[in-house]
Amino acid sequence: MNWLKKITISDLHRRYGAFKLLITSGLVLFVVIVLSYKAGNFYQKHQSRLITEQAERLDKLYQKNEQAQSELNTLQVELEIERLANQKAQQALRSIEDDHFSLKKELAFYEKIMAPEKQANGIIIDEVEITASASENHYRIRVVLVQQQKSKRYAKGRVDITFAGSLVNRPATINIAKMTELNKNSLAFSFQYFQVIEAEFALPKDFVPEKIDVSAILPAGKWQKYHRLDESYPWKNIKTG
């Protein structure tokens, strides 16, 4: 390759003459220009293709973003509608509870006159419910006590629950305290408006319940006199599940 270094323009001029040298130089320059143009054109097409692809990708992203924004707006509207519906439902529930309490006050007034034995110092046994559990002969009991009269003092006492029925074809009564491991506070109550007492128990295998006796006992104390309220419920009327 050293011979290329020895070639000069003067040598080419003497060997080929000015005209041939000019033509050759022109051809070489033309080839260089054509190749440069094609290379530039190829690069421009490549860049245009990349720009087009990026633009298409950007359009898709914009579309996805608009769709996501639309879905978000829809969810926000649905959430607001649900919130307003829930708010109205709560207001309606409070209104129903107020009406219910007013009716109970009126009922308490008439019960004082017509049936004083159904309340004790304004306390009534509002609800008794028994639900069967998954285990055989196992149950849950729910007793709701309500204070029907306005009082600044708490009603305090305990609930006594007895089941009456037959055991091995003989009459029998069983107290709930003998069937469960309840502590002394499990059946106690202390409330101003209402209280729910719940407990679990298991009946003997051969015991057939017929009714349940529920008593609300208010012992004598500094701020209350002794009162006792007794209610009886047929087993078939209060058992669910």
C-alpha positions as CSV (number, residue, x, y, z in Angstrom):
1,M,0.0,0.0,0.0
2,N,3.1,2.3,0.1
3,W,2.7,3.0,-3.6
4,L,-0.5,4.9,-3.0
5,K,1.4,7.3,-0.8
6,K,3.8,8.0,-3.7
7,I,1.1,9.0,-6.2
8,T,0.5,12.7,-6.5
9,I,-1.7,14.9,-8.5
10,S,1.3,15.9,-10.7
11,D,1.9,12.2,-11.5
12,L,-1.7,11.7,-12.5
13,H,-1.7,14.8,-14.6
14,R,1.4,13.7,-16.5
15,R,0.1,10.1,-17.0
16,Y,-3.5,10.7,-17.9
17,G,-3.7,14.3,-18.9
18,A,-5.8,17.2,-17.6
19,F,-9.0,16.1,-19.4
20,K,-9.1,12.5,-18.2
21,L,-8.1,13.6,-14.7
22,L,-11.0,16.1,-14.7
23,I,-13.5,13.6,-15.9
24,T,-12.3,11.0,-13.4
25,S,-12.5,13.5,-10.6
26,G,-15.9,14.5,-11.7
27,L,-17.1,10.9,-11.8
28,V,-15.7,10.2,-8.4
29,L,-17.3,13.4,-7.0
30,F,-20.6,12.4,-8.7
31,V,-20.5,9.0,-7.1
32,V,-19.7,10.5,-3.7
33,I,-22.7,12.9,-4.1
34,V,-25.1,10.2,-5.2
35,L,-24.0,7.9,-2.3
36,S,-24.3,10.7,0.1
37,Y,-27.7,11.6,-1.2
38,K,-28.9,8.0,-0.9
39,A,-27.4,7.7,2.6
40,G,-29.1,10.9,3.6
41,N,-32.4,9.9,2.1
42,F,-32.2,6.5,3.8
43,Y,-31.5,8.2,7.1
44,Q,-34.3,10.7,6.6
45,K,-36.8,7.8,5.8
46,H,-35.6,6.0,8.9
47,Q,-36.1,9.0,11.1
48,S,-39.5,9.7,9.5
49,R,-40.6,6.1,10.2
50,L,-39.4,6.5,13.8
51,I,-41.3,9.8,14.2
52,T,-44.4,8.2,12.7
53,E,-44.2,5.2,15.0
54,Q,-43.7,7.5,18.0
55,A,-46.6,9.7,17.0
56,E,-48.9,6.7,16.6
57,R,-47.7,5.4,20.0
58,L,-48.3,8.8,21.5
59,D,-51.8,8.9,20.0
60,K,-52.6,5.5,21.5
61,L,-51.4,6.7,24.9
62,Y,-53.5,9.8,24.6
63,Q,-56.5,7.7,23.7
64,K,-55.9,5.4,26.7
65,N,-55.5,8.3,28.9
66,E,-58.7,9.9,27.7
67,Q,-60.5,6.5,28.2
68,A,-59.1,6.1,31.7
69,Q,-60.1,9.7,32.5
70,S,-63.6,9.0,31.3
71,E,-63.8,5.9,33.3
72,L,-62.5,7.7,36.4
73,N,-65.1,10.5,35.9
74,T,-67.8,7.8,35.6
75,L,-66.6,6.1,38.8
76,Q,-66.5,9.4,40.6
77,V,-70.1,10.2,39.6
78,E,-71.2,6.7,40.6
79,L,-69.4,7.1,43.9
80,E,-71.1,10.5,44.5
81,I,-74.5,9.0,43.7
82,E,-73.8,6.1,46.0
83,R,-72.7,8.5,48.8
84,L,-75.8,10.6,48.4
85,A,-78.0,7.5,48.3
86,N,-76.3,6.2,51.5
87,Q,-76.7,9.6,53.1
88,K,-80.4,9.6,52.3
89,A,-80.7,6.0,53.5
90,Q,-79.1,7.0,56.8
91,Q,-81.4,10.0,57.2
92,A,-84.4,7.8,56.5
93,L,-83.1,5.2,59.0
94,R,-82.7,7.9,61.6
95,S,-86.2,9.1,60.9
96,I,-87.5,5.5,61.2
97,E,-85.7,5.1,64.5
98,D,-87.1,8.3,65.8
99,D,-90.6,7.2,64.8
100,H,-90.0,3.8,66.3
101,F,-88.9,5.4,69.5
102,S,-91.9,7.7,69.6
103,L,-94.2,4.7,69.0
104,K,-92.5,2.8,71.8
105,K,-93.0,5.8,74.1
106,E,-96.7,5.9,73.2
107,L,-96.9,2.1,73.6
108,A,-95.2,2.4,77.0
109,F,-97.8,5.0,78.0
110,Y,-100.7,2.7,77.2
111,E,-99.0,-0.3,78.6
112,K,-98.6,1.5,81.9
113,I,-102.4,1.9,81.9
114,M,-103.6,-1.3,80.3
115,A,-100.8,-3.8,81.1
116,P,-98.3,-2.6,83.7
117,E,-96.9,-6.1,84.1
118,K,-95.3,-5.8,80.7
119,Q,-92.8,-3.1,81.8
120,A,-90.6,-2.6,84.8
121,N,-89.6,0.9,85.6
122,G,-89.8,1.8,81.9
123,I,-87.8,-1.2,80.8
124,I,-89.3,-3.7,78.4
125,I,-88.0,-6.9,76.8
126,D,-88.2,-5.7,73.2
127,E,-87.0,-8.8,71.4
128,V,-85.8,-12.4,72.0
129,E,-84.3,-14.4,69.2
130,I,-82.6,-17.8,69.1
131,T,-80.5,-18.9,66.2
132,A,-79.2,-22.5,65.6
133,S,-75.4,-22.8,65.1
134,A,-73.6,-25.3,62.9
135,S,-73.1,-27.7,65.8
136,E,-75.9,-29.9,66.9
137,N,-78.0,-28.6,69.9
138,H,-75.9,-25.5,70.0
139,Y,-77.7,-22.1,69.8
140,R,-77.2,-18.4,70.1
141,I,-79.6,-16.2,72.0
142,R,-80.2,-12.5,71.5
143,V,-82.2,-10.4,74.0
144,V,-82.9,-6.7,73.4
145,L,-83.8,-4.5,76.3
146,V,-85.2,-1.0,75.7
147,Q,-85.7,1.9,78.1
148,Q,-89.0,3.5,76.9
149,Q,-89.0,6.4,79.3
150,K,-86.5,9.3,79.2
151,S,-84.2,8.9,82.1
152,K,-80.8,10.4,82.9
153,R,-80.0,7.4,85.0
154,Y,-78.8,4.0,83.8
155,A,-81.0,1.0,84.3
156,K,-78.9,-1.7,85.9
157,G,-79.6,-5.3,86.6
158,R,-79.4,-8.8,85.1
159,V,-81.3,-11.1,82.8
160,D,-82.4,-14.6,83.8
161,I,-83.2,-17.1,81.1
162,T,-84.8,-20.5,81.7
163,F,-85.9,-23.2,79.1
164,A,-89.0,-25.3,79.8
165,G,-89.7,-28.5,78.0
166,S,-89.3,-32.2,78.4
167,L,-86.2,-34.3,79.1
168,V,-86.5,-38.1,78.4
169,N,-90.3,-37.6,78.3
170,R,-90.5,-35.9,81.6
171,P,-91.1,-32.2,82.3
172,A,-87.9,-30.3,82.9
173,T,-86.6,-26.7,83.2
174,I,-83.0,-25.7,82.6
175,N,-81.4,-22.4,83.4
176,I,-79.0,-21.0,80.8
177,A,-76.3,-20.4,83.4
178,K,-76.0,-24.2,83.9
179,M,-75.5,-24.8,80.2
180,T,-72.8,-22.3,79.4
181,E,-69.6,-21.0,80.9
182,L,-70.9,-17.5,81.4
183,N,-69.3,-15.1,83.8
184,K,-71.5,-13.0,86.0
185,N,-71.3,-10.0,83.7
186,S,-72.4,-11.9,80.6
187,L,-76.1,-11.5,81.4
188,A,-75.8,-8.2,83.3
189,F,-77.1,-4.9,81.8
190,S,-76.4,-1.2,82.3
191,F,-77.9,1.1,79.8
192,Q,-79.7,4.4,79.3
193,Y,-81.6,3.7,76.0
194,F,-81.1,0.1,75.0
195,Q,-78.8,-2.9,75.3
196,V,-78.4,-6.2,73.4
197,I,-77.4,-9.2,75.4
198,E,-76.0,-12.2,73.5
199,A,-74.9,-15.6,74.6
200,E,-74.2,-19.1,73.3
201,F,-75.5,-22.3,74.9
202,A,-76.0,-26.0,74.2
203,L,-79.1,-27.9,75.2
204,P,-78.9,-31.5,76.4
205,K,-79.3,-34.1,73.6
206,D,-82.6,-35.5,74.9
207,F,-84.1,-32.1,75.9
208,V,-87.1,-30.9,73.8
209,P,-87.7,-27.2,74.5
210,E,-91.2,-25.9,74.4
211,K,-90.9,-22.3,75.7
212,I,-88.3,-19.9,77.1
213,D,-88.8,-17.7,80.1
214,V,-86.9,-14.4,80.1
215,S,-86.7,-12.2,83.2
216,A,-85.2,-8.7,83.5
217,I,-84.3,-8.1,87.2
218,L,-83.5,-4.7,88.5
219,P,-82.2,-5.0,92.1
220,A,-82.9,-2.3,94.7
221,G,-80.2,0.3,94.8
222,K,-79.5,3.9,95.7
223,W,-81.1,5.2,92.5
224,Q,-83.7,2.5,91.7
225,K,-86.3,0.3,93.3
226,Y,-86.6,-3.4,92.9
227,H,-88.4,-4.4,89.7
228,R,-88.8,-7.6,87.9
229,L,-90.2,-8.2,84.4
230,D,-91.1,-11.7,83.3
231,E,-91.9,-12.7,79.7
232,S,-92.5,-16.2,78.2
233,Y,-92.1,-17.1,74.5
234,P,-93.0,-20.3,72.7
235,W,-89.8,-21.9,71.4
236,K,-91.1,-22.3,67.8
237,N,-92.0,-18.6,67.6
238,I,-88.5,-17.3,68.4
239,K,-86.2,-19.9,66.9
240,T,-84.7,-19.1,63.5
241,G,-82.3,-21.1,61.4
